[in-house]
Amino acid sequence: MNDIVNVEKVSDYLFIKLGIEVTKESILPDDLHIDGVDAETLMLDLSKDFNFSLSKFEFQDYFLTERELGNTFLIFHYIIRKKIKKLTFTVQHLVDVINAGEWFDPK
């Protein structure tokens, strides 16, 4: 069984990986300014390093894909609209997922 992980441990991990300070209320991906392959790599690294399953995680529901990032129209839309609508989750939710051992969508 995994040890209980707290917000401080995940915040420290994210700071080391990304150089960004976060709190339990920080929102992913918005506050980390991360999408595409970088976001996918981060989630896979988190899953491996904290030993939890991403089998129920739908990457494209939360982060822009490389295809979306490379689409000129979507980039224009992103600039004009400020955001392509995606789901979000907090660092606290990520901690809860780690402690549960598998991804579950936020309520």
C-alpha positions in Angstrom: 0.0 0.0 0.0 1.2 3.5 -0.8 2.1 6.0 1.9 -0.4 8.9 2.2 0.7 11.7 -0.1 0.0 15.3 1.0 -0.3 18.6 -1.0 3.2 19.7 0.0 4.8 16.6 -1.5 2.9 17.1 -4.8 3.5 20.8 -4.8 7.3 20.2 -4.3 7.2 17.6 -7.1 5.5 20.1 -9.5 8.0 22.8 -8.6 10.9 20.6 -9.3 9.4 19.4 -12.7 8.0 22.8 -13.9 9.5 25.5 -11.7 6.0 26.7 -10.8 4.8 27.1 -7.2 1.3 25.7 -6.7 -1.2 25.4 -3.8 -4.0 22.9 -3.3 -6.4 25.3 -5.0 -4.2 25.6 -8.1 -6.0 24.5 -11.3 -4.5 22.2 -13.9 -3.9 22.9 -16.7 -4.6 26.7 -16.3 -2.2 27.6 -13.5 0.6 25.3 -14.8 0.3 26.7 -18.4 0.9 23.2 -19.8 -0.7 21.3 -22.6 0.1 18.8 -25.3 3.0 16.4 -25.0 4.4 18.3 -22.0 1.1 17.7 -20.1 0.9 14.1 -21.1 4.5 13.5 -20.0 3.8 15.2 -16.7 0.7 13.1 -16.0 2.6 9.9 -17.0 5.5 10.8 -14.8 3.2 11.6 -11.9 1.5 8.3 -12.4 4.8 6.4 -12.4 6.4 8.3 -9.5 3.4 8.3 -7.3 2.2 4.8 -8.3 -1.4 5.5 -9.5 -3.4 4.4 -12.5 -4.4 6.7 -15.4 -6.5 4.0 -17.1 -9.7 6.1 -16.6 -8.0 9.4 -17.4 -9.1 11.0 -20.7 -6.2 13.3 -21.6 -8.1 15.2 -24.3 -10.8 16.2 -21.8 -8.4 18.1 -19.7 -5.5 19.2 -21.9 -5.1 20.5 -25.5 -3.7 17.8 -27.7 -0.7 18.3 -30.0 -3.2 18.3 -32.9 -5.2 21.0 -31.3 -2.1 23.0 -30.5 -1.0 22.7 -34.1 -4.3 23.7 -35.7 -4.0 27.4 -36.8 -7.8 28.0 -36.5 -7.8 26.7 -33.0 -4.9 28.8 -32.0 -6.7 31.9 -33.4 -9.9 30.7 -31.5 -7.8 30.3 -28.3 -6.4 33.8 -28.6 -9.8 35.4 -29.4 -11.9 33.4 -26.9 -9.0 33.2 -24.4 -9.8 29.5 -23.9 -10.9 26.4 -25.6 -13.3 24.8 -23.1 -11.6 21.9 -21.3 -12.3 20.3 -17.9 -10.0 21.2 -15.0 -8.8 19.7 -11.7 -7.0 21.1 -8.7 -3.8 20.0 -7.1 -5.9 18.8 -4.2 -7.8 16.5 -6.5 -4.5 15.2 -7.9 -3.5 14.4 -4.3 -6.8 12.6 -3.7 -6.3 10.6 -6.9 -2.8 9.6 -5.9 -4.0 8.5 -2.5 -6.9 6.5 -4.1 -4.4 4.8 -6.4 -6.3 5.5 -9.6 -7.7 8.5 -11.6 -11.3 9.6 -11.0 -13.0 12.6 -12.4 -13.5 15.6 -10.2 -17.1 16.1 -9.0 
